Amino acid sequence: MREGRQGLLAELERRGVTRREFIRFCGAMAAALGLPGGASAQIAGALRTAPKPTLVWLEFQDCAGNTESFLRASRPTVANLILDTISVDYHETIMAAPGTQAEEALARVVAESRGQYLAVVEGSIPLADGGVYCCIAGRTALDIAKRVCGGAAATIAVGTCATHGGIPGAAPNPTGAVGVGEAVPGLRNLINLTACPMNVENLTALIVYYLTFKQWPPLDAERRPLFAHGKLLHDACERRAHFNAGEFAEAWGDEGHCNGYCLFKMGCKGPVTFYNCPTIRWNEGTSWPVQCGHGCIGCAEPRFWDRMTPFYGHLPLTPGIGADIDRVGLAATGLVAAGFAVHGVTSYVKRAAERELPAEKSVPPPDRKGNGP
Amino acid sequence: MTHVVVDPITRIEGHLRIEAEVEGGRVRDAWSSAPMFRGIELVLQGRDPRDAWAFTQRICGVCTTVHAIASIRAVEAAIGAVPPPNARLLRNLVMATHCVQDHVIHFYHLHALDWVDLVSALSADPARAATLAQSISDWPLSSPKYFAGVRARLRALAESKQLGPFANAYWGHPAYRLPPEANLMAVAHYLEALDWQREFIRVHAILGGKNPHLQSFLVGGMATPVDPDRAASLNAGSIAAMRKLVASAREFVSKVYLPDLLAVAAAYLDWAGHGAGVGNYLVYGEYPEADGPNAPLYLPAGVIRGRDLSKVERPDPAKITEEVEHAWYAYPAGARALNPSEGVTRPVYSGPRPPYERLDTSAKYSWLKSPRYDGLPMEVGPLARVLVAYASRHEAVRKAVDGVLQRLKVGPEALFSTLGRTAARAVETLVLVDKMGEWVEALADAMARRDRRICDTARWDPASWPARASGAGFHEAPRGALGHWVRIEDRRIANYQCVVPTTWNAGPRDAAGHRGPYEEALVATPIADPARPLELLRTVHSFDPCLACGVHVVDARGRALGEALET
């Protein structure tokens, strides 16, 4: 027995994970994080001695989609054990204890592990009307977030609701829903893992990075990790060559659609979405939305419910587009490159989405003047 | 008399609060409250109806297909789009995959720990656990060595003093009744099911690009091309992958889930006498076997009143109403009950200011409305579906139900209970996993005929729609009868309404004082220790609550957007 040995590797070995699987996992994580070759040894070294961290998972105005994503942790399978090996001391959807006993478990972490635990937040926080739109055990979401995230070593907001208000925060935002960063300003070590829902492979990589380097990876202006949000989805898309060649699906089930041609004209938002969806993919790497035949809806971008809709209207990258689609590829590439160069991703997307869409292809966006937070 | 508050109810989707009065070791009265509200239907106002599925899908990430399906059906009904046969097959596979996976997760990860004592499993004898497992199933993972390994994992967890999600629960409660070996077997299957659900849901990645929140729904069809000759389409490889996943699901359901259900039920047969509930059941029916409106359904629609299995009525949507007597909404003066097609929803919170200890249950106490059918509360879900199919002499359901009843040596009246609800979910899973293979083969046949139609593209362009249209879409979600109503004006959403399974089941009292189904089912439940109300969880969990689904704002009827929050 290896009693007395501390750290994640010891814990994993007790659970039947071989050293070889562990090293392979560290290599995969280094690759996912976009780190140089030598980094996997550093990750392995750090994880060997890392204490088992405590994590609490809060759910507010959520749909549990990020929780479901969390339950799909799969690649490599040891990733599941890594998550299993984090002590998840509070998570409403999976924890055995209810009511008073559940709240005691949360209170204990906040009191006894102050400044040491990780807080994950799923769902938006409603600020309107004194917070009455989300109460747990009689307390408002805001009250709970201040108390729990305020005492955490770091907070990971998962999914677009927790990062930017998401669908409850879409116009007209009936409950004044916002993300954690806006609800609790000045929170230390907040990171936004966006997308609807977030991909658990990114969460695993993020936690591994944190355990290894005791800090978050480089972030963009939206506090999203660059390893997941640093590259344009369009650039990594398997249909990109068809875009460059001017080959597009024109109708659902047509020749081009069956052939895997570009979905730009079917409304794909890949050209304005910064996300690693095409490289990590979903459900053990089985597929991702564009592979299966539907355009990207831009779910990793802030406020996409207002900025990326209507989902089936194609992007207004050049004014008056519609006649000469072949020229769009070049124009789109140029514009996106310009947007990326200044890293004004958000404002670029906003500008693009606020322009009128061609009337013959789609319904114009509704008039929503003077609303939203 | 003791006043018991359980908030949050854990191992469910969303936020649910139960308050109960316990007297003489039994629940005397109970109140079900939903303390969270988002207002997604208000967000839908003015948007492109073809986008609505993606918005409503986000009502719930656990029920990740159901609102998308109901939404595209509602819009299709409004604009007259008819999905082609391939789209019907793809949707049936998507829905059934979801239902099967969801029921397994519910049994093992949300419900099992109400019956299974994790701490007791620590003292189990692995050899005896193996004997037990082998006596009920020929599932291969059943050796003494295997169970010794599971016990070692559990002991390592216990010794680490970091029990994580298993900390501080009701372990050792006198209402736990299984021997240590049965507890160990159940814990082993809890862990296996965690792996199995992740693998099986790859069907959704194949057909929808990802799970949760698959992305291949379209008004008029599905976005996944079907073509045996192209790598970028569903092809022979996809069929082979689905055959394999469906076959392994049949294996898991028949050799693990069903035997475990029978083993647990046999030890808790007295729970066939608790949790009966309102005794009225509503089912819209599901799995169309042909195309177009009024197609025959594999699982039949029906209404059963007062537990009378000799009569099954045809459901009439005109008889559906919602009331707000005890919900935090306001109706226009004089309106008591409104049909969803003319529903009004104005959120007006009148509960206690947080932080609070108690709700005033004599007044309004929930964000859920009270749906009623012909003025009566209705239970929806797997039990309702199984009862309607059983009473309608559905062959596969009858066979599966009679098999379970015979093994437990009880009659059909045992179904009207907490245990019946839990058993009906397993019965339905078995029936569906058997049926799925047929749909995979039908899709393969269509491919072989080079039938590539996946969408009614004639209705894709909004210019082809009438200036005004309205429609309703119905679906049997894992948790029960779901309806969406949409009105379209000038090609945009003018009104959108949902009446959702958990609203039916978890809703509060109505103006006539009828309790909702959760509340009624909890009355007379035995409670050994009011500080640790394990028995209450059993009945609530038997409904498989999903609160994110249950709470919604209907009505977006041409009001100024700010008006919703007028108080």
Interface residues (C-beta under 8 A of the other chain):
Chain A: E11 R14 R15 G16 K52 T54 E59 F60 Q61 D62 C63 A64 G65 N66 T67 E68 S69 L71 R72 A73 S74 I86 S87 V88 D89 H91 E92 T93 I94 M95 A96 A97 P98 G99 T100 Q101 A102 E103 E104 A105 S124 P126 A128 D129 G130 G131 V132 Y133 C134 C135 I136 A137 G138 R139 T140 D143 G166 I167 P168 A170 A171 P172 N173 P174 T175 A177 C196 P197 A251 W252 G253 H257 C258 N259 G260 R281 W282 N283 E284 T286 S287 W288 P289 V290 Q291 C292 G293 H294 I297 W305 T309 P310 F311 Y312 G313 E360 S362 V363 P366 D367 R368 N371
Chain B: V5 V6 D7 P8 I9 T10 R11 I12 E13 G14 H15 P35 M36 F37 R38 G39 I40 L42 V43 Q45 G46 R47 D48 R50 D51 A54 F55 R58 I59 C60 G61 V62 T64 I105 H109 L113 L118 G149 R153 A156 S160 Q162 G164 P165 F166 A167 N168 A169 Y170 L194 Q197 R198 E199 I201 R202 H204 A205 I206 L207 G208 G209 K210 N211 P212 H213 Q215 S216 L218 G220 G221 A223 T224 P225 V226 D227 R230 A231 A232 S233 P347 Y349 G351 P352 R353 P354 P355 Y356 E357 R452 R453 I454 C455 T457 W460 P462 A463 R491 R492 A531 R532 L537 A548 V553 L561 G562 A564 L565 T567
